[in-house]
Amino acid sequence: MSKTFSGKLAVVTGGASGIGAACAKLLTEQGATVVIGDVQAALDSPNFLDVTDRESVVTFFAALDRAPDVLITCAGGASRHAALDVDEGQMDLTMALNFGGFWRCAQEASRRAIDENVSLAIVHVGSSLHQGPAPELSHFAAAKAASITMVRCLAQELGARNIRVNAVVPGPVETPATTPVWEARPGMREALRKVLPLGSIGDTDDVVPAILFLASPSAAWATGTILAIDGGLSVSS
Ligand SMILES: NC(=O)c1ccc[n+]([C@@H]2O[C@H](COP(=O)([O-])OP(=O)(O)OC[C@H]3O[C@@H](n4cnc5c(N)ncnc54)[C@H](O)[C@@H]3O)[C@@H](O)[C@H]2O)c1
């Protein structure tokens, strides 16, 4: 029986860990050939990619055997600082990773897809914090907001080139990025659960199917969609 992504080439940035690794695993199970791009080595696909660096992004996409059918951009993250403590270097790095990383990869993947006449589905992993407020993460929230605006702009400009651009904005999800933060701060998980209408912190399994849906042919008529998968955070009182 043919699987959803049989014969498709899928690139997952930030695919060595957390949500990206879970996307890569499910895409593989669904028949895709997956290329992970990450600054840390992934077990089965050690393709070095630093999304903050244009040369690295150009080299990475040029090295693919052919234009990708799917691009999932998960590379992201930030250190935590009160808004008035964020310095120039931290802001630059956070923007370069969370906004610029998406923008560079979307551009280079799209250029290859257009050159090779391939229909490309891009799914960006944003964050429920993109609308703020975000205590200790103002720099991250602002960078994710810029990335969501870019998703909508690219969706509008690239639709006629057979390129769809959508985003999933997850709420708090247990991953190697968040677990140590929550472990170090007793009571933080409980506080999060209290504000989430569905009452639980997410697992990667809660968000990955939505990401793959937007990448799949079932979403062929969807572009510019910003899909919140967040335990209800966006409607919490
Ligand atoms: N976990 C959450 O609660 C949560 C919530 C909302 C949004 N997100 C977003 O989901 C995405 C994945 O987060 P996660 O929790 O799985 O984190 P994670 O730290 O487990 O995975 C992030 C991956 O990105 C890679 N990466 C970092 N800098 C990179 C760079 N310059 N170039 C290429 N790869 C780089 C890391 O090596 C890592 O493998 C991030 O964009 C994050 O902001 C996470």
The ligand as an ORCA input file, in Angstrom:
! r2SCAN-3c Opt
* xyz 0 1
  N       9.345     22.512     22.982
  C       8.451     23.501     23.033
  O       7.766     23.692     24.044
  C       8.239     24.388     21.848
  C       7.101     25.198     21.838
  C       6.888     26.042     20.763
  C       7.774     26.063     19.707
  N       8.877     25.273     19.737
  C       9.787     25.365     18.591
  O       9.922     24.078     18.018
  C      11.211     23.969     17.414
  C      11.887     22.716     17.934
  O      12.035     22.861     19.344
  P      12.391     21.635     20.302
  O      11.708     21.908     21.586
  O      12.169     20.352     19.602
  O      13.952     21.933     20.537
  P      15.252     21.008     20.477
  O      16.323     21.828     21.128
  O      14.966     19.637     20.977
  O      15.549     20.921     18.901
  C      16.029     22.035     18.200
  C      17.051     21.543     17.188
  O      17.518     22.690     16.452
  C      18.906     22.525     16.251
  N      19.553     23.808     15.977
  C      19.831     24.803     16.848
  N      20.481     25.790     16.241
  C      20.614     25.422     14.940
  C      21.201     26.023     13.805
  N      21.816     27.229     13.883
  N      21.159     25.385     12.622
  C      20.564     24.157     12.531
  N      19.997     23.515     13.576
  C      20.019     24.160     14.770
  C      19.396     21.901     17.554
  O      20.687     21.299     17.405
  C      18.284     20.895     17.836
  O      18.552     19.651     17.229
  C      11.962     25.255     17.760
  O      11.902     26.152     16.675
  C      11.197     25.778     18.949
  O      11.299     27.177     19.093
  C       9.133     24.427     20.774
*
